[in-house]
Amino acid sequence: MAKRRVVLTGASGYVAQRMFSELSDRWDLVPIDVRGTTRAGKAVPGIVVADLTQRDRNAYRQHFKGADAVIHCGYVSAPGLDATTWQENSEAKFWAEHDNVALAYNVYRTALEEGVRRVVVCSSNHAADYYERLIWAGKMEMVTPEMPPRSDNWYGWAKAAYELLGFVFATGKVEGRKLEVVQWRIGGPRDDDIDHVKPGDIKIMHRALGAYLSQRDQVQQAIRMVETKDIADEHGVPFLIIYGISGNTHRFWSIANARDKIGYEPADDSQINFADKIAAIAKAAKR
């Protein structure tokens, strides 16, 4: 049986590289990025160098032909700004995020035009990060995917825009065909966030532990978001928002729908994975 063909945009980036090996073994992967190497200079096998921000979709549509799904990890960075400046609300940051919304449109539209079944978009927890103010103030316990997206920064605004834009395509009101869309609100896909928590800082520790996404849980979610047959809601719209976190005891984002809709069974819990580090931080707080 032929392997499922899946396009992976932003394939040279951190999030894509974290699952690249497993996905390329499982599927006929078509990796696309504007550069052929990772930031560390490592060549990406089979990479297609293409700029998906171009309005002329004929320049890259051939790479989407015959694909069953797309995982969109591509991202446009603001000139002079790096990943640590996601909270910045400068004009340069706005226009970079504006370009990211247009990039998402190109991916949706090209996928629709080429008959691709489903697009999984790397959104972010920041699409709804305003609610965290309420969580840390003790006014809210849990954020669910069903709540309206809310953000106070351009980065989160763009991710929320991806989601609203994707819903339009999922309704079938573009070209008369429904495009299946999954929004992946990725949390903290790193193993060292807990190392940056100051001794005794319980709230920051709770945040790091709650947002954690292990590498193997990321891979599992990616596979299930592509391969699950039916993601339609009760109204028949194939649109789904999933929080990208492990089965963390400290979570403050709900993964109930991920368990229910795509059969997600997280293998990791940050409270178990980082038990020794948690104990050290908690002891410092008591002192």
C-alpha positions in Angstrom: 0.0 0.0 0.0 1.3 3.5 -0.9 2.2 5.7 1.9 0.1 8.7 2.8 1.5 11.9 1.2 1.8 14.7 3.6 3.2 18.2 3.0 5.2 19.7 6.0 5.8 23.5 5.7 8.4 25.2 7.8 10.2 21.8 7.7 13.6 23.3 8.7 12.2 24.9 11.9 12.3 23.7 15.5 8.7 22.3 15.8 8.8 20.5 12.5 12.3 19.0 13.2 11.1 17.7 16.6 8.9 15.2 14.7 10.5 15.0 11.3 12.2 11.6 11.6 9.1 9.8 12.9 6.8 11.5 10.3 9.1 10.8 7.4 9.3 7.1 8.4 5.5 6.9 8.5 4.4 9.0 5.5 5.6 10.1 2.1 6.7 13.5 3.5 7.1 16.6 1.3 9.2 19.0 3.4 9.0 22.7 2.3 10.8 25.7 3.7 12.5 28.9 2.5 15.9 27.5 3.6 17.3 24.0 3.0 19.0 23.6 6.4 18.1 23.9 10.1 19.4 26.8 12.1 22.2 24.6 13.2 23.2 24.1 9.5 22.0 20.5 9.2 20.6 19.6 5.8 17.0 18.5 5.7 16.5 15.4 3.6 14.3 15.9 0.6 13.7 19.6 1.3 11.9 21.7 -1.3 13.0 25.3 -1.1 9.9 27.5 -1.8 8.4 30.7 -0.6 4.8 30.2 0.2 4.2 33.8 0.9 4.1 34.5 -2.8 0.6 35.5 -4.1 1.2 33.5 -7.3 0.3 30.0 -6.0 1.3 28.5 -9.3 4.9 28.9 -8.2 4.5 26.1 -5.6 1.2 24.4 -6.1 2.9 21.4 -7.7 4.2 20.4 -4.3 0.7 20.0 -2.9 -0.5 17.8 -5.8 -1.6 14.3 -4.6 -1.2 15.2 -1.0 -3.7 13.8 1.6 -2.8 16.4 4.2 -0.7 19.4 5.1 1.0 20.2 8.4 1.7 23.9 8.3 4.5 24.9 10.6 5.8 27.7 8.4 6.4 31.1 9.9 7.6 34.6 8.9 9.8 36.4 11.4 9.9 40.1 11.8 13.2 41.7 10.7 15.5 42.2 13.7 13.1 40.3 16.0 13.6 36.7 17.2 11.4 34.1 18.9 11.8 35.7 22.3 10.0 38.8 21.2 6.6 37.2 20.6 4.9 39.6 23.1 6.2 42.7 21.3 3.5 44.9 19.8 5.7 47.0 17.6 4.6 48.0 14.1 7.3 45.7 12.6 5.9 42.8 14.6 2.4 43.5 13.3 3.4 43.5 9.6 5.3 40.3 10.1 2.3 38.7 11.7 0.1 40.2 8.9 2.3 38.3 6.5 1.8 35.1 8.5 -2.0 35.4 8.1 -1.5 35.8 4.4 0.8 32.7 4.4 -1.8 30.7 6.2 -4.3 31.8 3.5 -2.0 30.6 0.7 -1.7 27.2 2.4 -5.4 26.8 2.9 -6.2 28.0 -0.6 -3.6 25.9 -2.4 -4.6 22.8 -0.4 -8.3 23.4 -1.3 -7.5 23.9 -5.0 -5.4 20.8 -5.2 -7.9 18.5 -3.5 -6.0 18.0 -0.2 -8.3 16.5 2.4 -7.0 18.1 5.6 -4.8 20.9 6.8 -3.3 20.9 10.3 -2.1 24.3 11.3 0.5 25.1 14.0 -1.5 27.7 15.9 -0.4 28.4 19.5 -1.6 28.6 23.0 -1.1 32.4 22.6 -4.3 32.5 20.5 -6.0 32.6 23.8 -3.3 33.7 26.2 -5.3 36.6 27.6 -7.1 34.1 29.8 -3.9 33.3 31.6 -4.2 36.7 33.3 -7.4 35.4 34.8 -5.9 32.0 35.7 -2.9 33.5 37.6 -5.3 36.0 39.3 -7.3 33.0 40.6 -10.4 34.0 38.6 -10.4 31.0 36.2 -9.2 27.4 36.5 -9.2 26.0 32.9 -9.2 27.2 29.3 -11.1 25.1 26.8 -10.8 25.1 23.0 -14.5 26.1 22.8 -13.8 29.5 24.4 -13.4 32.4 22.0 -9.7 33.2 21.1 -8.4 36.2 23.1 -4.9 37.6 23.0 -3.2 40.9 23.9 -0.3 40.7 21.4 0.2 40.6 17.7 1.6 37.1 17.7 -1.4 35.6 19.5 -3.7 37.8 17.3 -2.3 36.2 14.2 -2.7 32.7 15.6 -6.3 33.5 16.3 -6.7 34.8 12.8 -5.4 31.5 11.4 -8.2 29.8 13.4 -11.0 32.1 12.2 -9.7 31.9 8.6 -9.5 28.1 8.8 -13.1 27.9 9.9 -14.2 29.8 6.8 -12.5 27.1 4.6 -14.1 24.3 6.8 -17.6 25.6 6.2 -17.4 24.9 2.5 -18.1 28.5 1.5 -14.8 28.8 -0.5 -15.0 27.1 -3.9 -17.9 25.0 -2.7 -15.8 22.4 -0.9 -15.2 21.8 2.8 -11.5 21.7 3.7 -10.9 19.7 6.9 -9.0 22.0 9.3 -7.3 21.3 12.7 -5.8 24.1 14.7 -2.9 22.9 16.9 -2.5 25.2 19.9 1.0 24.1 20.8 2.1 24.7 24.4 5.7 24.3 25.5 7.5 21.9 23.2 10.7 21.9 25.3 12.3 19.8 28.0 14.2 22.7 29.7 11.5 25.2 30.6 11.6 24.0 34.2 15.3 24.7 34.3 14.6 28.4 33.9 12.2 28.7 36.9 13.7 30.6 39.8 13.8 28.8 43.1 10.5 29.3 44.9 8.6 30.7 41.9 5.6 28.4 42.1 3.4 30.2 39.6 6.1 30.2 36.9 6.8 26.5 37.7 3.0 25.7 37.4 2.9 27.4 34.0 6.0 25.6 32.7 4.6 22.2 33.9 1.1 22.8 32.6 2.3 23.9 29.1 4.7 21.0 28.6 4.6 19.0 25.4 7.0 16.0 25.2 8.5 15.0 21.9 6.7 11.7 21.7 3.3 13.2 22.6 3.9 15.8 19.9 4.5 13.1 17.4 1.4 11.2 18.5 -0.8 14.3 18.3 0.5 15.1 14.8 -0.2 11.6 13.5 -3.7 11.4 15.1 -4.6 14.9 13.8 -3.8 13.8 10.2 -5.1 10.2 10.3 -8.3 10.5 12.4 -11.1 9.9 9.9 -13.9 12.2 11.2 -13.3 15.5 12.9 -16.6 17.1 12.0 -18.5 18.9 14.8 -22.2 18.4 15.6 -23.1 20.7 12.7 -21.0 18.8 10.2 -18.2 21.4 10.0 -14.8 19.6 9.9 -13.0 22.0 12.2 -11.1 21.2 15.4 -8.9 23.0 17.9 -6.5 20.9 19.9 -4.2 22.0 22.7 -0.7 20.7 22.1 0.3 19.5 25.6 1.1 16.3 27.4 -1.1 14.7 30.0 0.1 17.2 32.6 -1.3 17.1 36.1 -0.6 20.9 36.2 -2.4 21.6 33.0 -4.7 24.7 32.7 -5.7 24.0 29.1 -8.2 21.3 28.4 -7.3 18.2 26.3 -10.6 16.5 26.9 -11.6 17.0 23.2 -8.2 15.7 22.0 -8.9 12.5 23.9 -12.5 12.3 22.5 -12.1 13.5 18.9 -8.7 12.1 17.9 -8.1 9.4 20.5 -5.1 11.2 22.0 -3.5 9.1 24.8 -0.6 11.2 26.3 2.4 9.2 27.4 4.0 11.9 29.5 3.1 14.0 32.5 5.5 16.9 33.5 4.9 16.2 37.2 6.4 12.8 36.8 9.1 13.6 34.2 10.5 16.5 36.3 9.6 15.3 39.8 13.1 16.0 41.2 13.2 19.5 39.9 9.7 20.3 41.2 10.7 19.2 44.6 13.7 21.5 44.7 11.7 24.5 43.6 8.9 23.7 46.1 11.4 23.3 49.0 12.9 26.7 48.1 9.5 28.3 48.3 8.9 26.9 51.8 12.3 28.3 53.0 
